[in-house]
Amino acid sequence: MRSLLALFFVGLAVSFAIAQEKADIPPNRFQVTYDPGNYPQSTPQEALGSIIKAIGRERYDYLVAHLLDPAFVDNRLRSANITPDQLGKDVKAQLLEDPDLVKSLRRFLDEGEFSAGASQVTVRLKDVKDKQVYLKKVGTRWFMENRRQEEKGTEKE
């Protein structure tokens, strides 16, 4: 009887663990499946690396769905009245128009100084004063923001 009761509690604990693990997985966004194995986002450095990887693999759908700031993406889709696919095409066109942008992102990843914010991080290069990369944490994941300058009142820790 004790072994049956112990087995029941072990099974119960495992089911709670599995349910908790599934709760941490974000749902598909724009019919694009979240893929933390290929595109990790648990640190700002991982997120920036994942952005570069997604661009290199021409995964603009994934970039739009899971790596760019969700609030920005949702607002852009609403304000421009476009689909996520069209936004991905716009991002691709912008990157083709400025191929140095990806090289610049790689340099920010490799040489950049990451600030130590809990939910917002700015990446700077010592020799470049007018450009930064901004990342923000939403839940447990980091996303790239679409902005060009420091916002007033952002956290600096």
C-alpha positions as CSV (number, residue, x, y, z in Angstrom):
1,M,0.0,0.0,0.0
2,R,2.8,2.4,0.9
3,S,4.6,1.8,-2.4
4,L,1.4,2.4,-4.3
5,L,0.9,5.7,-2.4
6,A,4.5,6.7,-3.1
7,L,4.1,5.9,-6.8
8,F,1.0,8.0,-6.9
9,F,2.8,11.0,-5.4
10,V,5.8,10.6,-7.8
11,G,3.4,10.5,-10.7
12,L,1.6,13.6,-9.4
13,A,4.9,15.5,-9.0
14,V,6.0,14.5,-12.6
15,S,2.7,15.7,-14.0
16,F,3.1,19.1,-12.3
17,A,6.6,19.4,-13.6
18,I,5.5,18.7,-17.1
19,A,2.6,21.1,-16.9
20,Q,5.0,23.8,-15.5
21,E,7.5,23.2,-18.4
22,K,4.7,23.5,-21.0
23,A,3.5,26.8,-19.4
24,D,6.9,28.3,-20.0
25,I,6.8,27.7,-23.7
26,P,5.3,30.6,-25.6
27,P,2.5,29.8,-28.1
28,N,3.1,30.0,-31.8
29,R,3.1,33.6,-32.9
30,F,2.0,34.3,-36.4
31,Q,2.0,30.5,-37.0
32,V,5.8,30.5,-36.3
33,T,6.9,28.0,-33.7
34,Y,9.1,29.2,-30.9
35,D,12.5,27.5,-31.2
36,P,14.8,28.2,-28.2
37,G,17.2,25.4,-29.2
38,N,18.2,27.3,-32.4
39,Y,17.4,30.8,-31.2
40,P,18.0,31.2,-27.4
41,Q,16.9,34.4,-25.7
42,S,17.6,33.9,-22.0
43,T,20.4,36.6,-22.0
44,P,20.8,39.7,-24.0
45,Q,23.9,38.3,-25.6
46,E,22.0,35.1,-26.7
47,A,19.1,37.2,-28.1
48,L,21.5,39.3,-30.2
49,G,23.3,36.2,-31.4
50,S,19.9,34.7,-32.3
51,I,18.9,37.8,-34.2
52,I,22.1,37.6,-36.3
53,K,21.6,33.8,-36.8
54,A,17.9,34.3,-37.9
55,I,19.0,37.0,-40.4
56,G,21.8,34.7,-41.7
57,R,19.3,31.9,-42.2
58,E,16.8,34.3,-43.8
59,R,14.3,33.5,-41.0
60,Y,12.6,36.9,-41.1
61,D,9.4,35.2,-40.1
62,Y,11.0,34.0,-36.9
63,L,12.7,37.4,-36.4
64,V,9.4,39.2,-36.5
65,A,7.5,36.6,-34.5
66,H,9.9,35.9,-31.7
67,L,13.0,38.1,-31.6
68,L,11.9,41.7,-32.2
69,D,10.0,43.6,-29.4
70,P,6.5,42.1,-29.5
71,A,4.9,45.5,-28.6
72,F,6.7,47.2,-31.5
73,V,5.7,44.4,-33.9
74,D,2.1,44.4,-32.9
75,N,1.9,48.2,-33.1
76,R,3.6,48.3,-36.5
77,L,1.2,45.7,-37.9
78,R,-1.7,47.7,-36.7
79,S,-0.5,51.1,-37.7
80,A,0.7,50.1,-41.2
81,N,-2.2,47.6,-41.6
82,I,0.2,44.9,-42.9
83,T,0.6,41.2,-42.2
84,P,3.5,39.7,-40.3
85,D,4.7,38.2,-43.6
86,Q,4.8,41.7,-45.1
87,L,6.7,43.0,-42.1
88,G,9.3,40.2,-42.6
89,K,9.7,41.3,-46.2
90,D,10.1,44.9,-45.2
91,V,12.8,43.9,-42.7
92,K,14.5,41.8,-45.4
93,A,14.4,44.7,-47.8
94,Q,15.9,47.1,-45.2
95,L,18.7,44.6,-44.5
96,L,19.4,44.2,-48.3
97,E,19.4,48.0,-48.6
98,D,22.0,48.3,-45.8
99,P,24.2,45.2,-45.7
100,D,26.5,46.8,-43.2
101,L,23.7,46.6,-40.6
102,V,24.3,42.9,-40.0
103,K,28.1,43.4,-39.8
104,S,27.4,46.1,-37.3
105,L,25.2,43.8,-35.2
106,R,27.9,41.2,-35.2
107,R,30.4,43.8,-34.0
108,F,28.0,44.9,-31.2
109,L,27.8,41.2,-30.2
110,D,31.5,40.5,-30.4
111,E,33.0,43.8,-29.1
112,G,30.0,45.6,-27.4
113,E,29.7,46.5,-23.8
114,F,26.4,45.3,-22.4
115,S,25.0,47.4,-19.6
116,A,23.8,45.6,-16.5
117,G,20.0,46.4,-16.5
118,A,17.6,43.9,-15.1
119,S,15.0,44.4,-17.8
120,Q,16.6,46.7,-20.3
121,V,20.1,46.5,-21.7
122,T,22.0,48.9,-24.0
123,V,25.0,47.6,-26.0
124,R,27.6,50.2,-26.9
125,L,30.9,50.2,-28.8
126,K,33.8,52.2,-27.4
127,D,34.6,53.8,-30.7
128,V,31.0,54.5,-31.9
129,K,29.2,57.2,-29.9
130,D,26.1,57.7,-32.0
131,K,24.8,54.1,-32.3
132,Q,23.6,51.6,-29.7
133,V,21.6,48.4,-29.7
134,Y,18.7,48.2,-27.2
135,L,17.3,45.0,-25.8
136,K,14.4,44.5,-23.3
137,K,13.3,41.6,-21.2
138,V,9.7,40.5,-21.5
139,G,8.9,37.6,-19.2
140,T,12.0,35.3,-19.3
141,R,13.1,36.3,-22.8
142,W,15.1,39.1,-24.3
143,F,14.0,41.0,-27.5
144,M,15.6,43.7,-29.6
145,E,13.9,47.1,-29.4
146,N,13.4,49.4,-32.4
147,R,14.8,52.6,-31.2
148,R,17.8,54.8,-31.8
149,Q,18.5,56.6,-28.6
150,E,18.3,56.2,-24.8
151,E,14.8,56.9,-23.5
152,K,14.4,59.2,-20.5
153,G,13.9,57.3,-17.3
154,T,15.2,54.0,-18.5
155,E,16.8,51.9,-15.9
156,K,20.6,52.1,-15.4
157,E,21.8,49.6,-12.8
